[in-house]
C-alpha cells in the first residue's frame, strides 16, 4: 500500500478512486488506516466475499493472500486484472497509469 500512497496524486489526476479490499475486520482496518494515514478507501472483507468474487488466490506457503489489482471502469466493467504470483508481484504505478491512460 505504500506504493499506492506514493503514487496517489497520479491516480487522482486520472480521476481514479483506489479501493483496497482486505480480509481483516472493520476495527482492525480502521486502526491500520488511521495509523498509516492512508488517503484512499479501505474495504474490510472478513468473510472474503469480495476477494472471492474477484478470484484472489490464497497460497499458504507464500505468506497467504496473493496480491491482486483490478481496474474497474465507471460503468462497472473490469478492464484490467493482475494476479500476483508472490507478495512482491505488484504492477508499478507507472504500469497501472498506462492502463488508465489507455482507457481514457
TILOZA-65042 format. One record per residue (C-alpha): x, y, z. Coordinates in steps of 0.1 Angstrom, whole numbers, padded with zeros to 4 digits, always signed. Layout:
<pts>
XYZ ...
</pts>
This chain:
<pts>
+0000+0000+0000 +0030+0023+0004 +0033+0022-0034 -0003+0034-0038 +0002+0061-0013 +0034+0073-0030 +0016+0075-0064 -0018+0086-0051 -0017+0120-0068 -0011+0103-0102 -0043+0083-0096 -0062+0114-0086 -0050+0132-0117 -0065+0104-0138 -0099+0106-0120 -0093+0072-0103 -0106+0061-0070 -0085+0035-0051 -0103+0009-0030 -0082-0016-0011 -0100-0047-0001 -0086-0068+0027 -0095-0098+0048 -0095-0081+0082 -0124-0068+0102 -0137-0033+0104 -0120-0023+0136 -0085-0036+0126 -0089-0019+0092 -0098+0014+0108 -0068+0012+0131 -0045+0005+0102 -0059+0033+0081 -0056+0058+0109 -0021+0047+0119 -0008+0049+0083 -0029+0080+0073 -0039+0063+0040 -0057+0087+0016 -0077+0061-0002 -0107+0038+0007 -0102+0006+0027 -0129-0020+0025 -0128-0047+0052 -0139-0081+0039 -0136-0105+0068 -0160-0130+0051 -0138-0128+0019 -0169-0123-0003 -0154-0095-0024 -0120-0112-0026 -0136-0145-0038 -0157-0126-0063 -0126-0113-0080 -0107-0145-0077 -0079-0135-0054 -0058-0165-0045 -0045-0178-0012 -0012-0196-0011 -0003-0207+0024 +0033-0214+0015 +0037-0179+0001 +0025-0159+0031 -0012-0161+0024 -0033-0140+0001 -0016-0131-0031 -0018-0095-0044 -0044-0087-0070 -0051-0055-0088 -0083-0049-0106 -0092-0018-0127 -0130-0013-0129 -0143+0015-0151 -0172+0038-0142 -0197+0015-0159 -0187-0013-0136 -0167-0033-0163 -0135-0050-0153 -0109-0036-0176 -0077-0050-0162 -0067-0077-0138 -0033-0087-0124 -0030-0117-0101 +0004-0117-0083 +0024-0149-0081 +0042-0137-0049 +0038-0110-0024 +0062-0088-0044 +0044-0093-0077 +0027-0060-0079 +0025-0038-0111 +0042-0004-0107 +0022+0028-0105 +0035+0037-0140 +0022+0004-0154 -0013+0010-0139 -0012+0046-0150 -0005+0035-0186 -0035+0012-0185 -0057+0040-0171 -0044+0064-0197 -0053+0039-0224 -0089+0037-0211 -0094+0075-0211 
</pts>
